[in-house]
Amino acid sequence: MTSVFQQVKEVQTKIDELQGELAGLRIEGEAGGGMVKAVVNGQQELISVKIDGPALADDVELVEDLVTAAVNQALGKSRDESQERMQQITGGMLGRLNLPGS
């Protein structure tokens, strides 16, 4: 039983480290051929939005749509990266735990 608790503690330590790494990640999404770029971190927090395109100045609705698309793309990439990294940590560790009934 002590071994199981030790393994769980190791997993928790690695998850804590991962949370710090995810906060530092910068993941970009873009829309409109790069006219709108959104940057999020690995914790799905919006960091910045850049709008580059004089043609967009007169079409607020288009800008809103492109910002939404860029943010959603960045968030999707961020979720995928977070899940992949978490799986790398917990997938291997949980497989080694000798839990009763498994």
Residue pairs with C-beta under 8 A, 6 or more apart in sequence:
3 98
4 97
4 98
4 99
7 93
7 96
7 97
8 97
10 93
11 89
11 90
11 93
11 94
14 89
14 93
15 86
15 89
15 90
18 85
18 86
18 89
19 43
21 42
21 85
22 41
22 42
22 43
22 81
22 82
22 85
23 41
23 42
23 43
24 41
24 42
25 41
25 42
25 78
25 81
26 39
26 40
26 41
26 47
27 39
27 40
27 41
27 42
27 74
27 77
27 78
27 81
28 37
28 38
28 39
28 74
28 77
29 37
29 38
29 40
29 69
29 70
29 71
29 72
29 73
29 74
29 75
29 76
29 77
30 36
30 37
30 38
30 70
30 73
31 65
31 66
31 67
31 69
31 70
31 73
32 53
32 56
32 62
32 66
32 69
32 70
34 52
35 51
35 52
35 53
35 55
35 56
35 66
36 49
36 50
36 51
36 52
36 53
36 56
36 63
36 66
36 67
36 69
36 70
37 49
37 50
37 52
37 70
38 46
38 48
38 49
38 50
38 67
38 70
38 71
38 73
38 74
39 46
39 47
39 48
39 49
39 50
39 74
40 46
40 47
40 71
40 74
40 75
40 77
40 78
41 47
41 78
42 78
42 81
42 82
42 85
43 78
43 82
44 75
44 78
44 79
44 82
46 71
46 74
49 67
49 70
49 71
51 63
51 66
51 67
56 62
56 63
56 66
